[in-house]
Amino acid sequence: MIKSLHVALLETKIFLKDKAGLAFSLLLPIAIFSLMYGAFGGQTLFYGTAHVVNLDDSGAHAQSLIDQLNEVENLDIVMLTEAEAQRKLDRSDILIAFYIPEDFSADIESGQSTQLSIRQRGNGGSEGQITASIFRSIVEGMNQQLQVHAKVATSVAASGASQQQINTVVENYTATEQQTVSVNTLEQGESPDPVNEFLPGIVTMFILFGISMNARALYEERKRGTLERLITTRLSITQMFAGKFIAYVLRGFIQTLILFSLAYAVFGMFTPASFFQALVLSLMFSGAAGSFGLIIGSISKSEGQAIWMAVFFTMTMVMLGGTFFPIQEGTVLHYISKLSLNTYINDALKSIVVHNNSLASVWPEILIMAGVIVAGLLLSRYLFRVIAT
Amino acid sequence: MPDEFLTAENLHKSFNEVRAVNGVTFSISRGEIFGLLGPNGAGKTTTIRMLSTVLEPDKGDVNIGGYSTRTSAAEARAILGVCPQDLALYEDLSAMDNLVFFGRMSGLDSKAAKDQAETNLKLMGLADRAKGKIAKFSGGMKRRINLAVSLMGNPELLFLDEPTVGIDPQSRNNIYETIEGLRDKGMTILYTTHYMEEADRLCNRVAIMDGGQIIAMDTPEGLKKQIGDPGKVTLEDVFLHHTGRSLRD
């Protein structure tokens, strides 16, 4: 055991001397986490932009439509000329634009029907679809008001009421009208915290990235002959692998500790209990990832092989683990995702961090990771012996 | 042979279809320096790797100090040291760190490893560079550290695989003197080299390998006598006599 600890200490010393590697493994996770939080986090409401081409510059109804769009919360209105809109659509700078035709107000005033246009690339994108829905809803409301106005005007035409009186009646009527069918939104708890959603995936992704460093380190040690030299000492291969394993786990654990501490300090994430439990889970996952690093390092015959095998493994695990996109239950991908270690660790971490469950509730995931650690260490030791001889 | 410390019996090793070692048999007495000579690809390094327990022979057996490397590899490793042909050091660490680490791996406790590291650094004339990073050392200094590492743990048998390749005469001389000092202390050494004058100077007996087999084995003088007047014939003449003058890969 002492010899293994010496190997672990040596690995750690070498790791700390490699400033670039150190920066990559410790600072990059923080940078990526901050970027992802900046890009997706902090705001769960919809924010969008409606690009409007108004060809009816002086029309009162066109202005009314634009005013109503402006009143929508979280929707910015950008006015474009027809040529600008065309160019932006051609270049995919925007995916959707709303056109108010030249005779829009005049047609409405004269009682004729008129048509607004929406031009879009493909389906207009998710933001475009939401914006179009808002636009249609406003147009629908406007349409109803105009129809009511026309009916009132027709029914009171014989009484000699003035246009002003008709407008007042219509406004009062539409303002006090009881809706037959309406929707009531009830709030059930707070919005999910994006930090809680992102963090498990990012932590596990970076622990997995460590596989590449571990595999490369083992290959490099073999290449420079120190591995063979170690074999001729009293150090057994099992002790040597145990030492390297400890160093890899320690490295992953330090990464995790930094990210979790950051999340705790900056975002107020974790309770003391969930902090500790999440660290325990990450330690287990670091162990599983460390054993994979040893397997890849044992079978790699070049640095390129070590790195690319690790990258392939890491990306596959991350994708299947649902870090970048959710995987729906019942789909084929859902069953395939069971092959990914990330699926288990992400689920377990979310259970602890988001739902405040205890480690006891994620024992199947812990058991799976423990199994992977044992199997990975045995397999890597066997493969190393086979390749070495 | 009296007090045989190492015996290699009928060693065979193939890699895929290539026979690297094909029936090598020899023994080394305690306190002897045994030279293993041969052109490139003769099978010297593969033989040393089998003797030092890195490779398992396809056939045959190795016995070191009474321990078979097949059945008692750990015990055999406890009494051997290896100075590999290529430098096997942690370049990012200091000379002292390298020596202490390998000392610990050879079974020394912390204080003994540090004491022996200091002694070996003095022996190699590198005491003042103990804290220097290996990556910053010259080729000769690295070679000397490579040898110093192999001495950690007081091995009884030392494998030296071309320890003087590519270094200046001063470093080479330091290594010669160190090896002679080890011989005087009774250490058993297996030595491979391409420098014939080196083998002539240091070795009690020499084996010449080619094509995975030992084709000649005797004292340097005995080998010279086999082909002419020992006063006029050099070990290089003997070597070329046995292995020919055709170029090797």
Contacts between the chains, C-beta under 8 A, distances in Angstrom:
chain1	res1	chain2	res2	distance
A	3	B	104	6.9
A	3	B	105	6.3
A	6	B	101	6.6
A	6	B	104	5.0
A	6	B	105	7.1
A	7	B	105	8.0
A	10	B	90	7.1
A	10	B	93	7.6
A	10	B	97	7.9
A	10	B	101	5.5
A	13	B	93	6.4
A	13	B	97	7.1
A	14	B	90	6.4
A	14	B	92	5.5
A	14	B	93	6.9
A	17	B	92	4.4
A	17	B	93	7.3
A	18	B	92	7.0
A	224	B	86	7.8
A	224	B	87	7.5
A	224	B	88	6.4
A	224	B	89	7.5
A	224	B	91	7.4
A	225	B	84	5.3
A	225	B	86	5.0
A	225	B	87	7.0
A	225	B	88	3.3
A	226	B	88	4.9
A	226	B	89	6.8
A	226	B	90	6.2
A	228	B	49	7.8
A	228	B	54	5.5
A	228	B	84	6.8
A	228	B	88	6.8
A	229	B	82	6.3
A	229	B	84	6.2
A	229	B	88	4.2
A	229	B	102	7.3
A	229	B	149	7.5
A	230	B	105	6.2
A	231	B	53	7.1
A	231	B	54	5.5
A	232	B	52	4.8
A	232	B	53	6.2
A	232	B	54	6.3
A	232	B	77	5.9
A	232	B	80	6.6
A	232	B	81	7.7
A	232	B	82	4.5
A	233	B	77	6.4
A	233	B	102	6.7
A	233	B	105	4.1
A	233	B	106	5.1
A	233	B	153	7.3
A	234	B	74	6.9
A	234	B	77	5.8
A	234	B	78	5.4
A	234	B	105	6.5
A	234	B	106	5.9
A	234	B	107	4.8
A	234	B	153	7.7
A	235	B	105	4.6
A	236	B	74	6.9
A	388	B	54	7.2
A	388	B	55	8.0
A	389	B	54	7.9
A	389	B	55	5.6
A	389	B	56	5.3
